[in-house]
Amino acid sequence: MNTVIPMPAQPSLPVTGQAGRFPVRRIFCIGRNYADHAKEMGASVDKANPMFFTKPADAVVTDGADVPYPSATSDLHHEVEMVVALGAGGSHLSADDARKLVWGYGVGLDLTRRDLQAQAKAKGAPWDVAKAFDHSAPVSALVPASEATPTAATTITLEINGQVRQKATLGDMVLDVGEILAALSTLFELKAGDLVFTGTPAGVSALQKGDRFRATLGDIVSFEGKVV
């Protein structure tokens, strides 16, 4: 293709045990998918009407890179989440059919400029500047679903400077993976390359420059990083 400016780099994630990488098309996120987290945020859960938002594909931080502390905030929060990567797509899917789209699993952080989110909520404004900023989606390497599949008993954990901040099992999710993807597919046509952040448990709190984090999804995958 002959382009009038240089072609932007394709965001991608490493895959465990493979040289090939997973190209990222879009990033979808679900909010309030753990009841305890919704409660700590002063919100309620409406299972019939899940709340979705997006991040740009180039918000991913991976391969052990440091996470820059973002501008325009003094209240950066961590939200650890299981991440599913889609190898196929579709629209208006059943939960059973939607589960078949999953190519692999990872664990990531939905970083949030909480002060800007609070300001947006107070005005009834969109959350984009609070959620969709640069470097707002640190993600682990992906593990193919053919090699490991999380269960309801799988634990998701986040440690900050060696101290556990967030911990829950996937069975605590309000909507499971199939239900999340089915609901998303009524709003967007899902496609191969999409990432879906599946919600965070209770325990979200502030990050500071110099903090080190370690996120784990059971014994399936983990990753570490530093806020700089």
N, C-alpha and C positions, 0 to 999 in steps of 0.2 A: 504494500500500500504506500502510495506517495502522500506524505502528510506535510502540512504547512508549518507544523512545529514538531519537535521530537516526540515520538510515541511515549506516553507515560509507562513506567515500569509496571509489570503485572504483579500485584500483591500475591504472595503464596506462602504456604506453610510446609515445613518439613514433615516427612512421614517416617515413623520409626522403622528401621531396618531396610529402608529403600533409598535409592539415590534420587528417584523422581519426587517432585513436589506437587502439592495440591494447590491449584490456582483458585484464588478467592474471587467470587463474582459479587456477592452482596453479603451484608451482615444484618440479620434480623435478631431482635431481642424481645423477650417477653417480660413484662413487669408483674410483680405481685403474684409470683407462682409458688411461693412458700408462705403459708398463713402466718407464721411467726414473724417473718420479715415485714409483711404487710402491716401487722399489728404494731411493730416497733416504729413504722413510718406513719402511724396514725391513719392508715388506710384500711379499706375492707376488700375482701376477695369476691369477685363476681365470676364464677366459673363459666357461666354461659356467655360472658362477654370479655374474653381475655384482652389485655392491653398490650399492644405491640409498639415498638419503635425501632429505628434503624441506626446503623453507624456506617460510615464509608468503608469500603474494602481496604483502603490504604491506612486505616486506623490500627491495623494489626501491628503488634510488636512481637518479634519472635527470634529464634536462633540465639537466645541468651542476651539479646541487646538490652541495655539499660532503658528504663522508662523515664522520659523527661517529665518533671513536674510542670503541669500546664500553666499557661498565663491566665490572668483575669480571675483567679480564685485563691482563697486562703482556706478552703475546706474541701480537699480532694478525698473522696471516699472509695474504698475497695468494695467490690461485690464479686465473690467467687462463684463461678457457674460452670456446669457441664456444657460443653460445646459439641454440637453434632454437625457433621459435614455431609452435604448431599452429593450423591453421585448420579442422581437422575432427578427429574422434576415432574410437575403436573399441577393441575388446578382442580378444585372441588373434589378433593380426595377423601376417602374414608380413613379412619385412624389406622386400620390394618394395612391399607395400601400405602399410606404415608410412611409407615415404618420401613417399608421396603426401599425407600429412597436413601436411607442412611448409608453412607459409604464408610464413615469412620467417626471416632470420638476423640475429644480432647478436653482440656480444662482451661478456663480463661478467666480474666478479670474484666468486668464491666466497670471501668473507672468513671466516676461521676463527680462533676463540679457541683457539690451539694448546695452551696450557697446560691449559685446561679439557678439551680433547679427550684429552690425554694422561692426565689424571686419570680420565676416563670409561673409557678403554681399560683402564687398570690395574684398574678395578673391574668390568670387563665390563658397564658401564652404557651406556645410550643416549647419542648424541652431540648431542642436541637443543640444549643450551645452548651448545655449541661451534660449531654451524653455523646454527641457525635464529633468531638474535637480530635485533633491530631494525637496519635499514640494512645487512644482511649481503649484499645482492645488487645492487651497482651494475651497471647495464646500459646499453649504448649505445642509440641509436635502432635500429629494425629496418629492414632492407632486404627488400622483398618478393622471394620466390623467383623470381617472374616476371622480375625485373630482374637478379639475380645469384645464382649458386649456387656455393658453395665446392667445390673439388676436393681430391684427396689431396695435391696440390702446394701448396695454399694455406697460407701461413704465419700462425701466431698468435704474437703478440709482446706482452710487457709491459715497459715502461720505467718505472723509478722514479727521479725526479730526473734524467732524461736518460740513465740507464744501463740497458742491457738486463739484465733479471733472468731472464726466461723467453722461450724461443723454440723453436718446433718446427713441423713441418708436420702437417696433419690426417691424413696417411697414417700417422703414428706412433700413431694411436689404436688401441687393442686391438679395440674394437667400433666400427664406423662408425655413422652416424646411423640408418640403417634397422635395424641390429641392436640398437642401444640402444632405439629405440622399440618394436620387436617384443618385446624382453624386458620392457620396462615394461608393455606391454599385457597381459601374462599376470598381472600383479600388480594393476593398476589399470585402470579404464576411462578411457582418454584422451579428452579433450574439447577443443573449440576454446577457445582462451585459455590453454592450458597452455604453460609455458616449460620447456625441458629444457636444463640445463647439461651439457655433454658430456665433462667431465673436463679435468684440467690437466696440462701437461707438467712436467718437472723444473725446479728453480730456485726453488721456493717459499721465501719467507723473510719476515722481520718488516717491518712497517710502523710508522712513528713519526708522531706528530702533526707536521703541517707537510709531510709527504711529498707530492709531486705524482706522479701516475701517468698513463701513456698506454698504452691497450690497443688493438691493431689486429688485424683479421682480413683479412690480405692487403690488397688495395686496395678491399675491399668496404665496410668500415665501421671507424671508430675512435671513441674517446672519451677524454676527459681528465677528471681530477678531482683533488681535494685532500683529504687526511685532516686533520680539525680536532679 
